[in-house]
C-alpha cells in the first residue's frame, strides 16, 4: 500500500512540475495484430447516436417550452403552432435516425483486433523503449529529490505535517528553485575535484538551507560520472 501511495505521488508530482508525459521522440512502431481494441467503426457510430440523442433531448425541451396560451385565432397562436409542428417533424426525423444508427451499430463488433481493422483504420504507436528509459531516469531523480528533502526539512523548521501540511510542497519548491539557480563550475586537475558553486537564493534563510545541503552532498564524496573528479558543492559566497 505504501509503495502504491508513493507511486501515485510520484506521477502526480512529475506530471505537474517535470512534464512527465511529454513525447520523448516521434519514432513509430507497429502494433501487434492480435492486440484487442475497441472497434473504431463501433465508436464512430456510437458517437453519432450520442449526438443525435443530445439533439433530440434539446428539441423536446424546446417543444415542451412552447405553450399555446393565446386564443386560437391570434397570430401568436398560429406562429407557435407552426414552430411546434416543425419541432415535431424534426424530432421524428431524429428518432428515425437514432433507430437506424442503432441497427447499424448492432451489426458491428464492439471489440476487435488490430489485424481485423480495415486498412484506413490501422494505426501505429509511439516507440516506448526510449520513454521507459526516460521515465526510469525521472523516477530516480524524484527519489533523489525526496532524499534531499529529508536532509533539509529539519533545517527549515521542526517537521510537523499536522501543523504545517504544506511543508513538503514548500521544501520541494525550494529544491526546484535550486535546480534553476546559476552555478559556477571549477575544475581542479591537481586536486581532482569539480567544485559546483551555487549562486545565492532569494533570501538568507534559503541560502542557509542550500549551504547545509551543499555540506551533506560534499560529504558523500561522489565522483562526476566518467571522471575521477570528486564533486564539491559550495555557495558562491563561501
Backbone bond lengths (Angstrom), bond angles and torsions (degrees), N, CA, C in turn:
res aa  C-N    CA-C-N  psi(-1)  N-CA   C-N-CA  omega(-1)  CA-C   N-CA-C  phi
1 X - - - 1.461 - - 1.521 110.54 -
2 X 1.343 116.60 -42.34 1.459 121.69 178.97 1.521 110.47 -62.18
3 X 1.344 117.02 -41.39 1.472 121.09 179.33 1.522 110.36 -63.21
4 X 1.343 116.87 -42.34 1.466 120.77 -179.89 1.527 109.80 -63.54
5 X 1.321 116.81 -42.29 1.465 121.56 179.66 1.521 110.01 -63.01
6 X 1.327 116.53 -41.19 1.461 121.82 179.11 1.524 110.96 -63.75
7 X 1.343 117.24 -42.05 1.463 121.06 -179.98 1.520 111.30 -65.27
8 X 1.337 116.66 -41.35 1.461 119.75 -179.36 1.526 110.41 -65.07
9 X 1.331 116.80 -40.16 1.464 120.66 176.71 1.523 110.55 -62.45
10 X 1.333 115.82 -40.74 1.467 120.80 -179.52 1.518 110.70 -60.63
11 X 1.342 117.28 -52.54 1.459 119.89 -176.59 1.526 111.38 -63.86
12 X 1.327 117.79 -39.82 1.458 121.18 179.12 1.522 110.48 -62.16
13 X 1.329 116.22 -44.57 1.467 121.57 -177.74 1.518 111.37 -69.40
14 X 1.334 117.74 -46.07 1.457 121.20 -176.01 1.532 111.66 -69.97
15 X 1.322 117.80 -32.96 1.460 120.53 175.69 1.522 110.51 -64.44
16 X 1.331 116.61 -39.51 1.457 121.27 -175.85 1.520 112.46 -74.47
17 X 1.344 116.36 -43.37 1.459 119.43 -170.35 1.529 115.50 -107.01
18 X 1.335 118.34 -20.80 1.466 119.36 -174.68 1.523 113.81 -126.70
19 X 1.352 116.38 14.07 1.465 120.40 173.50 1.526 111.23 53.54
20 X 1.328 116.30 51.67 1.458 122.47 -176.07 1.516 113.28 -55.90
21 X 1.349 116.41 -37.00 1.456 119.03 -172.70 1.527 113.39 -90.22
22 X 1.318 118.48 13.91 1.469 120.08 178.06 1.531 109.97 -64.52
23 X 1.324 117.29 152.28 1.457 121.40 178.97 1.522 109.14 -73.57
24 X 1.332 117.28 122.16 1.456 121.47 -178.31 1.518 110.48 -72.51
25 X 1.308 116.34 -43.06 1.460 120.09 174.28 1.516 108.73 -152.17
26 X 1.312 116.74 176.27 1.451 120.78 -176.64 1.525 112.07 -110.25
27 X 1.325 116.31 17.68 1.454 120.04 178.85 1.520 109.06 -72.23
28 X 1.332 115.85 135.88 1.462 120.95 -179.22 1.520 111.03 -106.73
29 X 1.312 115.37 154.39 1.452 119.96 176.46 1.524 109.49 -137.77
30 X 1.315 115.68 157.10 1.462 121.30 -177.93 1.532 110.72 -68.40
31 X 1.323 115.28 147.67 1.460 121.21 174.52 1.521 107.60 -97.12
32 X 1.326 116.91 134.07 1.458 121.67 -179.42 1.528 110.52 -57.03
33 X 1.340 116.44 132.64 1.467 121.64 -177.49 1.522 113.42 -60.46
34 X 1.331 116.77 -23.68 1.473 119.78 -177.95 1.531 112.46 -87.57
35 X 1.334 116.67 -2.68 1.465 120.21 -179.70 1.520 110.67 -63.61
36 X 1.331 116.51 126.09 1.464 120.87 -177.99 1.523 109.66 -87.66
37 X 1.327 116.68 131.22 1.461 121.78 -178.61 1.528 109.69 -138.47
38 X 1.336 115.40 166.07 1.458 119.58 172.19 1.522 107.79 -72.00
39 X 1.307 116.25 130.89 1.452 121.60 -177.23 1.540 110.32 -62.07
40 X 1.333 118.62 118.36 1.466 120.61 -178.74 1.523 112.74 -62.51
41 X 1.333 117.46 -28.85 1.465 120.47 177.16 1.530 109.28 -66.65
42 X 1.346 115.57 -43.87 1.467 120.81 177.71 1.529 110.00 -61.49
43 X 1.329 116.36 -43.93 1.464 121.25 -179.08 1.519 111.22 -61.58
44 X 1.329 116.41 -40.73 1.463 120.66 -178.62 1.527 110.71 -64.97
45 X 1.339 116.32 -44.16 1.471 120.41 179.76 1.528 109.93 -66.55
46 X 1.331 116.38 -42.84 1.462 121.43 179.98 1.528 110.64 -61.17
47 X 1.331 116.17 -39.44 1.461 120.73 178.19 1.524 111.32 -63.99
48 X 1.309 116.54 -39.81 1.467 121.00 178.22 1.525 110.54 -63.75
49 X 1.342 116.08 -40.65 1.469 120.44 179.57 1.524 110.28 -63.34
50 X 1.323 116.29 -41.96 1.469 120.67 179.28 1.533 110.85 -61.73
51 X 1.327 115.96 -42.84 1.463 120.18 179.53 1.527 111.09 -63.84
52 X 1.329 115.85 -43.50 1.456 120.03 179.13 1.525 111.43 -64.35
53 X 1.325 116.83 -40.72 1.470 120.93 178.01 1.526 110.82 -62.50
54 X 1.338 115.38 -41.84 1.456 119.63 178.89 1.520 111.53 -62.31
55 X 1.321 115.76 -42.45 1.462 120.64 178.81 1.523 111.02 -65.27
56 X 1.346 116.26 -39.59 1.467 121.07 179.36 1.524 110.96 -63.24
57 X 1.334 116.52 -41.85 1.473 120.86 179.02 1.529 110.02 -61.45
58 X 1.325 116.54 -42.45 1.468 119.80 -179.87 1.527 111.53 -65.54
59 X 1.330 116.17 -41.02 1.465 119.34 179.43 1.532 111.38 -66.16
60 X 1.323 117.32 -37.15 1.463 120.91 177.78 1.534 110.83 -64.30
61 X 1.346 114.91 -38.38 1.468 118.99 178.16 1.526 110.48 -65.43
62 X 1.337 115.96 -40.84 1.467 120.13 177.56 1.532 110.77 -63.19
63 X 1.335 115.23 -42.58 1.469 120.28 -179.09 1.524 110.79 -62.17
64 X 1.337 116.23 -44.31 1.474 120.78 -179.28 1.516 110.95 -67.00
65 X 1.327 116.48 -31.52 1.465 120.50 -177.08 1.519 114.38 -74.24
66 X 1.320 116.78 -13.53 1.480 120.09 179.14 1.525 108.88 -90.55
67 X 1.305 116.32 111.52 1.472 121.02 -179.59 1.523 109.98 -105.44
68 X 1.316 115.56 140.18 1.468 121.61 -179.44 1.527 110.14 -99.93
69 X 1.326 115.27 71.19 1.466 120.05 -177.74 1.524 112.05 -88.24
70 X 1.320 117.77 -17.45 1.458 121.12 -176.62 1.540 110.88 -76.30
71 X 1.273 115.21 167.64 1.460 120.53 177.28 1.530 110.78 -67.80
72 X 1.330 115.94 151.56 1.468 121.22 -175.56 1.522 111.66 -59.73
73 X 1.282 117.83 -32.84 1.456 120.81 -173.99 1.535 112.93 -90.13
74 X 1.320 117.37 -1.26 1.471 119.10 -178.29 1.527 110.90 -80.11
75 X 1.363 114.27 157.37 1.466 121.04 -179.96 1.523 110.35 -66.26
76 X 1.351 116.88 -38.48 1.466 121.97 -179.64 1.523 111.24 -60.37
77 X 1.345 115.18 -41.36 1.467 119.91 179.29 1.526 110.62 -62.91
78 X 1.300 116.29 -43.06 1.465 121.15 -179.40 1.535 111.47 -62.78
79 X 1.342 115.74 -43.95 1.475 120.43 -179.52 1.529 110.84 -64.43
80 X 1.333 116.52 -42.72 1.461 120.41 179.73 1.531 111.20 -67.45
81 X 1.330 115.31 -35.94 1.459 119.75 178.85 1.520 110.57 -64.16
82 X 1.340 116.48 -41.49 1.460 121.29 177.83 1.533 110.81 -64.28
83 X 1.344 115.66 -40.94 1.465 120.37 -179.83 1.522 111.21 -64.39
84 X 1.336 116.42 -42.20 1.461 120.51 179.34 1.532 110.73 -66.67
85 X 1.326 116.77 -38.52 1.474 120.78 178.32 1.526 110.65 -64.24
86 X 1.343 115.21 -40.78 1.468 119.97 179.02 1.525 110.95 -64.41
87 X 1.332 115.45 -42.01 1.465 119.97 178.83 1.527 110.70 -66.44
88 X 1.315 116.32 -40.19 1.466 120.84 179.36 1.526 110.36 -60.34
89 X 1.326 115.67 -43.21 1.460 120.73 179.66 1.534 110.54 -64.60
90 X 1.336 115.16 -41.87 1.473 119.23 179.84 1.523 110.45 -65.41
91 X 1.330 117.11 -39.60 1.472 120.74 -179.21 1.522 111.27 -64.46
92 X 1.323 116.14 -40.31 1.462 119.27 177.87 1.524 110.79 -63.13
93 X 1.335 116.19 -40.04 1.463 120.38 177.48 1.514 111.76 -63.27
94 X 1.336 116.44 -41.25 1.465 120.61 178.64 1.523 111.04 -65.47
95 X 1.337 117.03 -42.30 1.461 120.97 179.12 1.524 111.14 -61.89
96 X 1.324 116.69 -40.27 1.471 120.67 177.98 1.530 111.14 -66.00
97 X 1.325 115.95 -40.34 1.470 120.15 178.52 1.525 110.73 -63.86
98 X 1.333 116.50 -40.92 1.466 121.07 179.98 1.525 110.12 -63.73
99 X 1.341 116.82 -44.54 1.465 120.53 178.48 1.525 110.69 -60.10
100 X 1.323 115.78 -43.70 1.466 120.97 -179.45 1.526 111.18 -63.02
101 X 1.345 116.03 -43.29 1.461 120.71 -179.49 1.521 111.60 -67.33
102 X 1.327 116.85 -34.79 1.460 120.67 178.88 1.526 110.88 -66.39
103 X 1.326 115.85 -38.61 1.471 119.58 176.13 1.526 110.16 -64.60
104 X 1.346 115.51 -40.84 1.458 121.11 178.63 1.529 110.80 -64.08
105 X 1.336 116.50 -41.85 1.462 121.52 179.54 1.523 111.72 -65.41
106 X 1.325 116.23 -37.39 1.463 120.66 -178.62 1.523 112.07 -63.87
107 X 1.324 116.07 -27.13 1.468 120.49 -178.18 1.532 112.22 -82.90
108 X 1.347 116.61 -4.24 1.473 120.82 -177.40 1.529 109.60 -111.44
109 X 1.323 116.79 137.40 1.466 120.77 177.41 1.524 110.12 -67.80
110 X 1.339 115.95 137.48 1.471 119.65 -179.58 1.518 111.30 -71.12
111 X 1.323 116.55 -36.48 1.467 121.72 178.75 1.519 109.74 -121.46
112 X 1.304 115.52 147.80 1.458 120.84 179.56 1.528 108.40 -149.89
113 X 1.314 116.47 -179.71 1.464 120.44 175.62 1.525 108.76 -107.56
114 X 1.318 115.87 160.05 1.459 120.61 -179.87 1.523 110.57 -58.91
115 X 1.323 116.77 -37.59 1.453 121.01 -179.11 1.520 113.46 -64.97
116 X 1.346 117.11 -26.18 1.464 121.07 -178.86 1.526 113.11 -86.85
117 X 1.321 116.76 -7.64 1.461 120.11 -177.39 1.524 111.71 -68.78
118 X 1.332 117.35 144.57 1.469 119.97 170.86 1.531 108.60 -61.42
119 X 1.308 117.44 153.43 1.462 121.72 -174.32 1.529 112.49 -55.77
120 X 1.332 116.64 -38.29 1.473 119.07 -176.77 1.525 112.91 -69.09
121 X 1.332 117.73 -15.97 1.455 121.06 179.94 1.532 113.31 -100.49
122 X 1.309 117.26 -6.72 1.461 119.64 -178.35 1.525 110.40 -70.35
123 X 1.316 116.41 150.54 1.462 120.41 -174.05 1.521 110.59 -145.00
124 X 1.325 115.48 168.50 1.457 122.77 174.57 1.522 108.40 -114.51
125 X 1.297 116.93 167.17 1.462 120.82 176.20 1.517 109.30 -122.28
126 X 1.344 114.77 157.73 1.456 119.54 178.78 1.523 110.35 -67.36
127 X 1.298 115.45 144.83 1.452 121.19 177.86 1.524 109.99 -58.74
128 X 1.328 116.38 129.14 1.470 120.36 -175.22 1.519 113.79 -98.13
129 X 1.323 117.62 -17.73 1.465 119.88 -173.74 1.526 111.49 -59.95
130 X 1.349 116.88 -49.87 1.461 119.35 -178.21 1.521 110.93 -68.16
131 X 1.343 117.44 -32.48 1.461 120.07 179.32 1.522 110.85 -65.63
132 X 1.343 116.93 -42.93 1.458 119.94 177.44 1.527 110.34 -59.78
133 X 1.330 116.06 -40.62 1.464 121.11 -178.86 1.530 110.52 -63.81
134 X 1.352 115.93 -48.16 1.457 119.89 -179.54 1.525 111.33 -65.71
135 X 1.338 116.96 -39.69 1.466 119.93 179.00 1.525 111.12 -62.81
136 X 1.333 116.78 -35.12 1.465 120.67 177.43 1.519 110.43 -64.88
137 X 1.331 116.20 -42.34 1.466 120.47 177.78 1.520 110.13 -62.18
138 X 1.334 116.11 -41.69 1.464 120.09 -179.50 1.530 111.76 -65.98
139 X 1.340 115.70 -36.61 1.462 119.44 177.16 1.527 110.50 -64.21
140 X 1.322 116.33 -42.00 1.466 120.70 177.65 1.521 109.89 -62.79
141 X 1.349 116.30 -42.73 1.467 120.97 -179.94 1.530 110.63 -62.77
142 X 1.322 116.66 -39.30 1.463 120.73 179.55 1.531 110.67 -64.60
143 X 1.323 115.31 -42.36 1.477 118.60 179.37 1.525 110.49 -66.58
144 X 1.340 116.34 -36.43 1.464 120.03 177.60 1.526 109.75 -64.74
145 X 1.328 116.04 -41.09 1.465 119.27 178.77 1.525 110.71 -64.40
146 X 1.337 115.98 -39.34 1.470 119.84 177.90 1.524 110.82 -62.23
147 X 1.336 116.21 -40.11 1.465 120.55 177.73 1.525 110.27 -62.71
148 X 1.335 117.48 -42.62 1.472 120.68 178.29 1.519 110.77 -64.97
149 X 1.326 116.56 -36.88 1.460 120.39 177.71 1.524 110.59 -60.90
150 X 1.333 116.00 -41.75 1.462 120.12 179.63 1.531 111.66 -66.96
151 X 1.337 116.13 -28.56 1.466 120.62 179.33 1.518 111.20 -70.25
152 X 1.343 116.35 -42.38 1.466 119.31 -171.29 1.525 114.84 -98.43
153 X 1.330 118.08 -7.28 1.464 118.60 -173.73 1.536 112.20 -62.47
154 X 1.332 117.08 -37.49 1.451 119.90 179.22 1.509 113.12 -73.02
155 X 1.328 116.73 -17.44 1.464 121.34 179.77 1.521 111.22 -77.20
156 X 1.341 115.74 -26.56 1.465 119.04 -178.21 1.526 110.42 -81.95
157 X 1.312 116.59 -51.78 1.461 122.81 175.15 1.520 107.98 -168.26
158 X 1.328 118.52 161.09 1.468 119.75 177.49 1.515 109.07 -54.84
159 X 1.286 115.85 125.19 1.469 120.87 -172.80 1.514 110.15 -75.03
160 X 1.333 115.95 120.52 1.458 121.50 -179.19 1.521 107.90 -144.43
161 X 1.332 117.05 101.12 1.467 121.10 -174.50 1.520 112.08 -64.66
162 X 1.350 117.06 -32.69 1.456 119.02 -178.40 1.527 110.55 -73.50
163 X 1.334 116.33 -31.47 1.459 120.42 -179.61 1.523 111.25 -83.22
164 X 1.322 116.07 -38.58 1.466 121.33 -179.11 1.522 109.84 -129.33
165 X 1.340 117.47 81.98 1.467 120.33 -175.98 1.520 113.37 -62.82
166 X 1.337 118.23 -20.30 1.464 120.29 -177.83 1.523 112.34 -97.96
167 X 1.340 117.02 14.26 1.456 120.65 -177.18 1.519 111.58 -58.90
168 X 1.321 117.18 -48.47 1.468 120.87 -178.71 1.514 110.96 -60.21
169 X 1.329 116.83 -42.99 1.463 120.05 179.41 1.524 110.86 -62.56
170 X 1.331 116.17 -39.67 1.465 120.10 -179.40 1.525 110.89 -64.83
171 X 1.343 116.14 -41.71 1.466 119.70 -179.26 1.526 110.13 -67.87
172 X 1.316 116.62 -43.41 1.471 118.85 178.95 1.534 110.64 -64.10
173 X 1.311 116.61 -35.78 1.468 120.26 177.20 1.528 110.31 -62.24
174 X 1.335 116.36 -40.36 1.466 120.56 177.17 1.521 110.96 -65.30
175 X 1.325 116.45 -41.66 1.467 119.89 179.00 1.525 111.18 -62.95
176 X 1.332 117.20 -39.72 1.466 119.39 177.49 1.519 111.54 -64.84
177 X 1.332 115.82 -34.44 1.467 120.03 176.46 1.527 110.31 -64.49
178 X 1.344 116.27 -37.27 1.470 120.51 178.28 1.520 110.18 -64.69
179 X 1.345 116.72 -41.85 1.471 119.97 -179.65 1.528 111.14 -59.81
180 X 1.338 115.39 -33.49 1.468 119.68 -177.65 1.524 113.28 -89.19
181 X 1.329 116.14 -0.33 1.461 119.75 -179.53 1.528 111.24 -74.03
182 X 1.327 115.17 150.96 1.469 119.79 173.14 1.522 108.63 -73.44
183 X 1.321 116.13 153.14 1.470 120.31 179.61 1.525 109.42 -148.29
184 X 1.327 115.53 147.80 1.464 121.56 175.32 1.524 108.48 -99.84
185 X 1.331 116.71 134.38 1.461 121.53 178.64 1.520 108.90 -108.27
186 X 1.334 115.67 122.44 1.462 121.43 -177.28 1.527 108.96 -122.84
187 X 1.330 116.12 116.80 1.466 121.72 -179.53 1.521 109.97 -98.99
188 X 1.315 115.55 132.24 1.468 120.84 174.83 1.526 108.22 -122.06
189 X 1.347 115.90 103.96 1.466 120.66 179.01 1.523 110.23 -65.49
190 X 1.323 115.69 -34.22 1.474 120.22 -178.02 1.519 110.98 -65.08
191 X 1.336 116.07 -47.08 1.472 120.14 -179.00 1.524 112.26 -89.40
192 X 1.334 114.59 -6.25 1.468 121.17 -175.80 1.531 111.33 52.40
193 X 1.339 113.40 54.75 1.472 119.85 178.53 1.528 110.16 -131.57
194 X 1.314 113.84 154.01 1.458 121.74 171.48 1.519 106.33 -124.57
195 X 1.339 115.84 108.29 1.461 120.77 -177.25 1.523 110.04 -93.93
196 X 1.325 115.36 126.83 1.464 122.10 177.08 1.522 107.57 -105.99
197 X 1.338 116.10 110.81 1.464 120.92 -179.26 1.527 108.66 -102.64
198 X 1.340 114.81 109.89 1.467 121.12 -176.45 1.521 110.03 -86.34
199 X 1.319 115.34 134.53 1.464 120.17 179.67 1.523 111.12 -71.24
200 X 1.309 115.01 158.00 1.463 121.04 -175.01 1.523 112.31 -63.12
201 X 1.335 114.62 150.66 1.451 122.21 -179.79 1.526 110.97 -89.84
202 X 1.310 116.28 -168.63 1.464 121.39 -173.28 1.525 113.32 -70.48
203 X 1.334 117.33 -26.83 1.468 119.46 -178.54 1.524 110.18 -148.50
204 X 1.339 115.08 169.62 1.462 120.88 -175.01 1.521 112.19 -65.97
205 X 1.347 117.65 -37.83 1.461 119.46 -178.68 1.533 110.73 -64.96
206 X 1.338 116.34 -37.24 1.467 119.86 177.07 1.525 110.00 -66.43
207 X 1.337 117.35 -39.59 1.471 121.11 177.61 1.526 110.90 -61.63
208 X 1.333 115.71 -37.30 1.473 120.08 179.70 1.536 110.12 -64.50
209 X 1.331 116.18 -41.40 1.462 120.71 179.38 1.522 110.50 -66.37
210 X 1.342 116.83 -44.11 1.465 121.03 -179.89 1.524 110.30 -64.08
211 X 1.321 116.41 -40.61 1.463 120.28 178.08 1.519 111.90 -60.64
212 X 1.338 115.97 -40.92 1.468 121.05 177.73 1.526 110.52 -64.38
213 X 1.329 116.09 -42.68 1.458 120.39 178.62 1.522 110.86 -63.27
214 X 1.318 117.15 -39.65 1.470 121.55 177.97 1.531 110.91 -59.29
215 X 1.329 116.15 -42.22 1.465 120.26 179.77 1.527 110.95 -62.13
216 X 1.327 115.94 -45.62 1.466 120.55 -178.63 1.530 110.75 -63.85
217 X 1.345 116.42 -44.38 1.462 120.01 -179.09 1.525 111.48 -65.88
218 X 1.317 116.98 -37.15 1.466 120.65 179.07 1.520 111.08 -65.34
219 X 1.346 115.74 -37.01 1.467 120.60 -179.39 1.532 112.48 -64.61
220 X 1.316 117.68 -20.40 1.468 120.00 179.21 1.529 111.94 -72.73
221 X 1.342 116.96 -18.67 1.473 123.38 177.75 1.539 112.00 53.01
222 X 1.300 114.97 48.15 1.466 120.79 178.96 1.522 109.84 -80.25
223 X 1.334 116.24 139.54 1.453 120.86 175.95 1.521 109.92 -91.77
224 X 1.334 115.83 141.33 1.460 119.88 177.45 1.524 108.34 -64.16
225 X 1.334 117.97 129.58 1.475 121.10 -175.52 1.526 113.27 -51.67
226 X 1.337 114.87 132.96 1.459 120.91 178.10 1.513 114.55 82.92
227 X 1.326 116.77 2.26 1.470 120.54 179.37 1.528 109.45 -136.64
228 X 1.343 115.22 177.51 1.470 120.94 173.62 1.524 110.34 -105.12
229 X 1.321 116.49 14.67 1.460 120.91 -177.36 1.524 110.91 -80.35
230 X 1.331 115.82 123.55 1.461 121.47 178.41 1.521 108.94 -82.06
231 X 1.325 115.55 132.30 1.463 120.26 -177.77 1.523 111.96 -80.17
232 X 1.328 115.68 130.76 1.454 122.71 175.94 1.522 107.47 -124.07
233 X 1.322 116.84 129.51 1.458 121.74 -179.47 1.524 110.12 -110.90
234 X 1.326 116.47 132.25 1.457 121.72 178.92 1.515 109.59 -145.38
235 X 1.336 115.14 163.97 1.450 120.39 169.38 1.530 107.26 -87.55
236 X 1.307 117.74 149.82 1.474 121.51 177.92 1.516 111.08 -56.60
237 X 1.329 116.16 -34.61 1.469 121.09 -177.17 1.525 113.37 -74.36
238 X 1.361 117.94 -12.65 1.474 120.09 -178.73 1.533 111.13 -73.29
